[in-house]
């Protein structure tokens, strides 16, 4: 006994005038990879390299959107901007105010102003994703170096929203120390 689908298939085999329909091509997933950038070049270079080396099982279209958000007083601003330029990826510049963000030996320094600014900038990136009608937005901080399968593993969840949370705990190396210090 054949199912209705199997029966229709069997009948189509002997049909002298079959109606042929082309098989639609596989849809290519479009992903916007977005970040607010305010890190020195020694952080940005591996960040960009990790994004460039993402691996996928099927072809995908990757679009980038970066916002360079440096303060005029950031000592690494010019070198970081040169690093961003070398990627050849389009970016926008929105100047950050001096003194509302930084770090100490043990943690980052955030205040009300810096939290509000980051929320506004990330909202801009989210709006860009909506305006571009991409399938997915990969919003990532510029100091996260992900392995080559990160985006594919998030796609594998096949869910409308997937979040990979990365909490940092770090301590800056003391001057003259040979200890290996890393975020974890």
C-alpha positions in Angstrom: 0.0 0.0 0.0 1.4 3.4 -1.1 1.1 6.7 0.7 -0.6 9.5 -1.3 2.8 11.0 -2.0 4.3 7.7 -3.2 1.2 7.0 -5.3 1.5 10.4 -7.0 5.2 9.7 -7.6 4.5 6.3 -9.2 1.8 7.8 -11.5 4.2 10.6 -12.5 6.7 8.0 -13.7 4.3 6.6 -16.3 2.8 10.0 -17.2 3.6 10.6 -21.0 3.2 14.4 -20.5 4.7 15.2 -17.1 4.8 18.7 -15.8 8.4 19.5 -14.9 9.3 22.1 -12.3 12.8 23.3 -11.6 14.1 22.6 -8.2 14.7 25.9 -6.5 18.3 26.7 -5.6 19.2 26.5 -2.0 18.7 29.8 -0.3 22.0 31.4 0.8 21.8 32.6 4.4 22.8 36.2 4.8 24.5 37.2 8.1 25.4 40.7 9.3 28.5 40.5 11.5 28.5 43.7 13.5 30.6 45.3 16.3 31.5 48.5 18.0 35.2 49.0 17.9 37.3 50.7 20.6 40.3 48.4 21.1 43.9 48.7 20.2 45.3 47.1 17.0 46.9 44.2 18.9 43.3 43.2 19.9 41.6 44.1 16.6 44.0 42.1 14.3 43.2 38.7 15.8 39.5 39.7 16.1 39.3 40.4 12.3 41.3 37.3 11.5 39.0 35.1 13.5 36.0 36.6 11.7 37.7 36.1 8.3 38.4 32.4 9.1 34.8 31.4 10.0 33.9 28.1 8.4 30.4 27.1 7.1 28.9 23.8 5.8 27.0 25.6 3.0 27.7 28.9 1.2 26.6 32.0 3.2 26.7 35.7 2.5 28.5 37.7 5.2 28.1 41.4 5.4 30.0 43.5 8.0 29.1 46.6 9.9 31.6 48.2 12.2 31.3 51.4 14.2 34.7 52.8 15.1 34.0 54.5 18.5 37.3 56.0 19.7 37.8 59.1 21.9 40.2 61.7 20.7 42.3 60.9 23.8 42.6 57.2 23.2 46.4 56.6 22.9 45.9 53.8 20.3 43.3 55.6 18.2 45.4 56.3 15.1 47.0 52.8 15.0 43.6 51.2 15.5 42.0 53.2 12.8 44.9 52.2 10.4 44.2 48.5 11.4 40.5 48.9 10.6 41.3 50.6 7.2 43.6 47.6 6.3 40.6 45.3 6.5 39.0 47.0 3.5 35.6 46.6 5.3 33.4 49.6 5.3 32.8 51.2 8.7 31.4 54.3 10.2 33.0 56.6 12.8 31.1 57.9 15.8 33.4 59.7 18.2 33.3 58.6 21.8 33.6 61.2 24.6 36.9 61.2 26.5 36.9 59.6 30.0 33.7 57.5 30.0 35.3 54.2 29.4 38.6 52.4 30.3 40.0 49.7 32.4 42.0 49.0 35.5 44.3 46.2 36.5 41.3 43.9 37.2 38.3 45.0 35.2 36.7 47.4 32.7 35.4 50.8 33.8 31.8 51.5 32.7 29.6 54.4 33.8 26.0 55.5 33.0 27.2 57.4 30.0 29.2 54.6 28.5 26.4 52.0 29.0 23.9 54.4 27.3 26.3 55.1 24.4 26.9 51.4 23.8 23.2 50.6 23.9 22.6 53.4 21.3 25.4 52.1 19.0 24.2 48.5 19.2 20.7 49.6 18.5 22.0 51.2 15.3 23.6 47.9 14.3 20.4 46.1 15.0 18.5 48.6 12.9 21.0 48.1 10.1 20.3 44.3 10.2 16.6 45.0 10.0 16.9 47.5 7.1 19.2 45.1 5.2 16.7 42.2 5.6 19.5 39.8 6.7 18.6 36.4 8.0 20.8 36.7 11.1 22.7 39.3 13.1 26.0 38.2 14.8 26.6 41.0 17.2 30.1 40.4 18.8 32.4 42.5 21.0 35.7 43.4 19.4 37.8 41.7 22.0 36.2 38.2 21.5 38.3 35.9 19.5 36.0 33.1 18.4 37.0 29.7 16.9 36.4 29.1 13.2 33.1 27.2 13.8 31.4 29.7 16.1 28.9 31.2 13.7 28.1 27.8 12.2 27.5 26.3 15.7 25.0 29.2 16.4 23.3 28.5 13.0 23.0 24.8 13.9 20.5 25.7 16.7 18.0 26.7 14.0 16.3 29.1 16.4 15.2 32.7 15.9 17.5 33.9 18.7 20.7 32.3 19.9 23.0 33.9 22.4 26.5 32.9 23.2 27.5 34.6 26.5 31.1 35.2 27.2 32.0 36.4 30.7 35.5 37.6 31.3 37.6 37.4 34.3 41.0 38.9 33.8 43.9 40.6 35.5 46.5 42.7 33.8 50.1 41.3 34.1 52.3 43.2 36.6 55.2 45.1 35.2 58.2 42.7 34.7 56.1 39.6 35.3 56.5 36.6 33.1 53.2 35.1 34.2 50.7 34.2 31.4 47.6 36.2 31.9 44.4 35.7 29.9 40.7 36.2 30.0 38.6 33.2 30.8 
